[in-house]
Amino acid sequence: MFLEMVKKRNPELIDFAVSLHQRGIILPDTYVIDLDKIKENAEKMVKKADSLGIELYFMTKQIGRNPKIAETIIEAGIKKAVVVDFREAEIMMENNIPIGNVGHLVQLPTHFIKKIIIYGVDYITVYSMEKLRQVNRVAEELNIKQKIMLRIIDDNDSLYPGQYGGFQLDKLREKLKTMRSFEYCEIAGLTSFPCILYDKDIKDFKLTHNVQTLLKAKKMMENNGFNIVDMNVPSATSIKTLPLIEEIQGTQGEPGHALSGTSPMHADIELEEKPAYVYVSEISHNSSNSAFVFGGGYYARGNLENVLIDKEGKRTQSKVKPFPSDNIDYYLEINGKQTVGATAIMAARTQIFVTRSQVALVKGLNSNNPELVGIYTSQGRKLERN
């Protein structure tokens, strides 16, 4: 459905992406991202969030940790980033992008804490007393009071593999006295992930058990003298979910996929945010009754289904065959034989930072003045090309 949404809501992006490939300006395995649409989506989100008193931190991992995109989002009104890990923090710091939250999904390495505190960040999220001690020690050395966000978990919470960790709710109370002793850490926020998830069966959002966990932790800590100012309740942050964030006492959201109009709900329903990227490949060869396109950008949870084939302006459509996630995506297989060298356009949810892809930023599509802004790695570093 993502491809159909792009065809319907941003067809100029497809046309320009095809043109870039067929002129040899971009190679296969390139995501083409519409900067103007990213900005429009962010501006709409800021307007809604401001009306509800919700602070937004933008996340760029999905679209390649790109500093140019970050600058565009800042221009739209979301002033600070949430970085998924220390590598993303490095990219933002190298490009002077303000950071609002670090450590949420990936904790800070010991020898990176000093760098991030010196750089300046609203919140450092911690999972353990050990990490809290480390932050307090560095903050004391620098004579800086650092705001801290605790990640809270409970046995019945929704947690993804590879993302486990946090303060166990039933053991939190016994740690509060020690937490108060850390003079250079101001514990002012709580978070969990995911708090809100899209249910495809009912085509609406549901709260996870994580929300109950956070509200219990907030009450406990406030009853014990802590001033919990911020409740960070991420996952699926969009114009559609902002009222839900307010309803569950959330003060912060972290838009990621909604900035590019590619959350799961965007595939089913025309929401306010419009699709802002496509994936470009090329027919490499045919074998038996299938064609194979160059891979490198496949994301197993992206629900990739359809592919548009463009042979010098003549367009057809086919299906992408399911790809086993335990293999490397050297190629993706599609139904039917195709013309070698033809352009292949796909659209699905992705996490560009875990791919081998390149990223081409474009603008001016809706003003009939399309322009390639630059080509970047999947980690946000600009490539110099003739």
Secondary structure, DSSP 4 states (H G I P E B T S, - for coil): -HHHHHHHH-HHHHHHHHHHHHTTSS-SSEEEEEHHHHHHHHHHHHHHHHHHT-EEEE--GGGT--HHHHHHHHHHT--EEEESSHHHHHHHHHTT--EEEESSSSPPPGGGHHHHHHH-EEEEEESSHHHHHHHHHHHHHHT--EEEEEEEE-TTS---TT----EEGGGTGGGHHHHHT-TTEEEEEEE-S-SEEEETTTTEEEE-HHHHHHHHHHHHHHHTT----EEE--SS-STTTHHHHHHTT--EE--SGGGGT-SHHHHHS--SSPP-EEEEEEEEEEETTEEEEE-S---TTS---EEEEEETTEEEEEEBPP--TTS--SEEEEES---TT-EEEE-----GGGSS-EEEEEE-GGGT--EEEEEEETTSPEEP--
